[in-house]
Each structure stands twice: as C-alpha cells, then as structure tokens.
C-alpha cells in the first residue's frame, strides 16, 4: 500500500533537517513551492508541515514562512540554563583537544558508533569569576559533525556550539555523586576525595550518536533544581 503523500513530504523535509542539509533558522520550502514540486493539494502540504511543527522540527512565522526550529537546550531539559548564563563572569578554556579513531571505550560511551569511526575528544574547564567551576569531558562523533574537527571552540564552548548547529532528536541524562580523584581535584581547586556532582549526557540525531559529555562540578558549588507540573487535577 503506497504511503500517504503528506507522509512522503514530511519525511523528505525531516530527512533534510536531520542530515544537516537544512540547519536551524533555514527557511523550509513554502507551501506553494511544495505544491508545485509534488503536484498535490495545498491541504496535503499543510498537513505535512503541521506534523513537522508538532514534532518540534519546524516553526511557522506569520507572513514569513516556515523555518527549521532551533534544537532545545540540553541544559533546559534538566532545568539548568546555559553555563554562560548560570556562572557569573563565565570563561572557558580548552585544555585538551584530539581527533582520533574511536576506542572501544569511546564507542561504548557514545553508543552505536561503528568501528573505525573518528571522534573529537575535548577537555574543557569552565570558570566563574576566575575560579574553576566545572570540568567538561566531551566526545563528538565526527561522522555526525565532521566540521567540529576544525573548530577551535574559542568563541563558544563545545556544548553551546553543538546546540546552535546540530539538530538532535533524543537525549539521555544521568546524574551521580563521585569523589574527586587527585587529577580532578587539582583542576577544580578542591581537596582529593571531596564530593562532586557528575552530569553525563548523550544526544542522538535519529539513530546516529552526536556527542557524549561528562561534566563534573564541585559538590559544594552547584545544585540541580527540577520543577515539574502534572497539569490540572481531574476529578
């Protein structure tokens, strides 16, 4: 049985967005353009675009058209704003940067990464008013984001840079407590064995892993607040 025409149109545009051909902020073909291209009724095209809006991939702007939506912030998913906004006097420094063939540990950490794939490994320190505030240990799949191999991350930290450029469809978050080892204690300016809050996040675009980040905060300098709503009570 052939697929409905609106489904085919939706999947075509969705593929352009998830592959990065259409990036956040790019204009999506107009209803008139899609009607002419596919030879279908305007209602069919409107339904396809409405499905993309409902999926959070497209936003409609009155009198301007439809555009690729900006990906939601990973931090906002946990109720934690961008570090540059959270940390007064934020600054960051890339301490280590390496492009390499993914090891078994890298593949396990990113999830479903094929053998021989290359990754960008980053170690970044985030400071607040000149004081170390967090360490970011990040892997980026260069299959998913090849342009990251040539990025210095001087203007924006890796997490912000990725969120602004790469649409993702699924995210996983884990939070745990850990004791600072000697190396981490030295980088964060704390005593070895002191408690830390470790936040691990992975994102995917479709079935393709994009990045895995492990952010370590001194336990006495950071907290996570999550506020949820169940909506109106029903009798």
N, C-alpha and C positions, 0 to 999 in steps of 0.2 A: 504493500500500500504506500503510495507516494506521500512524502511529508507535506504538511500544510505549507503554503507559500510564505506565510508570515514567520513560520519557524525557520525556514531556509534563510530568509532575510536577516532575522535576528542572529542566527548562528554565523552568518557571514560577517556581520559587524562585530559581534562578540569576538570572533577569531582575530580580526584586525586589532582590537583593543588588547586582548590577552597576549598577542605576539609582539606588541610594542610598535606596530606599524602606525596605529593611532595612539597618541600619547595624551596624558591628562591635559585638558584645555583645548585639544584639537577639535575642529568642527566636524561633526558627523554629517555625511551627505543628507541633504534636505529631503523632505517628503516628495517634493516634485522630482528631484534627481533620482530617487529610488523608484518612484512610479515609472519614470521613463526607462530606467535601466532594466527593471524586472518585468515591465509590462503588466502590472497588477493594479488593482483599485487602490485609491488613496487610503481607504479604511484598512486594507491589509498592511500597508506600510505603517500606518499609525499604530496598529496593534503590535507590530514588531518593535517599534521604538518604545511603546509603553512598557513592554516586557523588559527592555533594557534599562529603562528608568527604575522599574520595580526591583531589578537586580542590583541597583546601585552603580551601574557601569556608565550611565548616561544621565546628564541633567539637561532640562529644557529651559531656555531663557526666552522670555516673551519678546517677540519681534526680532530676536537674534538667531534663533535656531537651536539645534541640539549639539551638545558638546560632551566629550569624554570627561567623566567625573574624576576629580582628584581622589586618589586612594585614601581611605580613612587612616588616621594616625594610629600606629600600634600602641602608643602611649595612652591615647584616649580610650582605647578598648579596655584598659585597666583603670581608667580614671586618672591617669598620670599625664600631665601635659608634656610638651616638648621640653627636653632638658635645658634648652637655651632660655626658656621662659621660667622653668622651675628654679634654676640655680642663679641667684643674683651674681652679676659680674661673670657670666659663663665664658669660659675659654676652653679650647680643646687642643690636644697635641697628639699627632700620630707617632707613636713610639716605635712600632714595628710594622713593616709592610712587605709582603712577599707573595708572588704569584708562583704556584706550584701545582704539580699533579696531585689530586686529592688522595690522601692516605685512606686506609680502611677506617680509621677513627673519624676523618673528615666526612667520609661518605655516610657513616652511621649518624653523625651529628646533624648533617643536613637532611638526610633521609632520601632514599631512592635516587642517589646520584650514580651514574654509570661509571664503571672502571675506566681510567684514563682521562676523566674529566678534570679540567683545571679549576682551581679556586683561588680567590684572593683572600689572604689571611691578614687581619689587621688587629693591632693592639693600640687602643686609644685611651688617653687619660682625659677626664673631664674635671675642670677646676671650677670652684666658686669663689670669687674674690681672692684669687691667688692661692687657695687651699685645695688640695686634691679632694674630689668629691665622689668620683666613681671611676672604675676601670671597665672598659668595653673590649671584649674579646670576640671578634666577629669573623665569620666566614661568608664569602659571597660566591655563589656559583657563577662562573664566567660563561657557562652555557646559557644561563638565563640573562645575565647582564654583562655582555662582553666589553662594553665601554667602560666598565668600572676598572679594568686593568690599567687604563691610562689616567685615571682620576687621582689627583693629589689629596683631595678632601681637606684642603686648607680653608676654603671659604665656608664650607658646611660640614659637620660631622657625618660619618657614613650613614647612620640611620636616617637623618634628615634628607640627605642626598638621594637615598634609595626611595623613600616615601614620595618624594617630589617627582620621580621619574618612572618608577616601575609599578604598574597596577598589580595588586595581588588579590587572590580570591579566598585564601584560607590562612589563618594564623593560629599558632599554638603558643600558650604562655605557661610557664612553670615558675613558681616562687619557692625558694627554700632557704633555710638558715645554714650557715657554714662558718667555720673558724678560719681566720686569715692565716695562711701559711707565711713563711718568712718573706718570700718574694712579694706577695700581695701586700703584706703589712708595710714593707718598705715603700712600695709605690703609693699607698694610700696614707702614709704617715701615721700609722697606728701600731699598737703592740701585736706581736705574733700571738695567735690564739684568740684575739679579740673577735667578737661576733660580727658577722657580715650578713647582709641580705643579698641573695643571688637571684637575679631575674633572668630566665632563659626564654628566648623567643625564637620561633621559626616561622617563616612565611613561605607560601607556595603561590604560583601562578598556574592555575589548573592543576595538572599532575606534576609540574616541574618545580623543584625546590629553588627558592631565590636566595635566602640568607638565613643564617643562624647566628644569634647574638647572645652572649653571656655577659651581663652587666652586674658588677659587684659593687655594692655600696657599703660603707661603714655602717654597722647596725645602729649606732647612736646618732647618725646624721641623716637618716632617711626613713620614711614610712610610706606605706601604700594605703590609700583610702579608696574603697569601692562602695559606691552608693547605688542600690538597685531599687527599682519600682516594680511592683506586681500589677500595677494598674488598679482601676476601681474594683472594689469588692462587689461580688454578685451574690444576691440572696437566693 
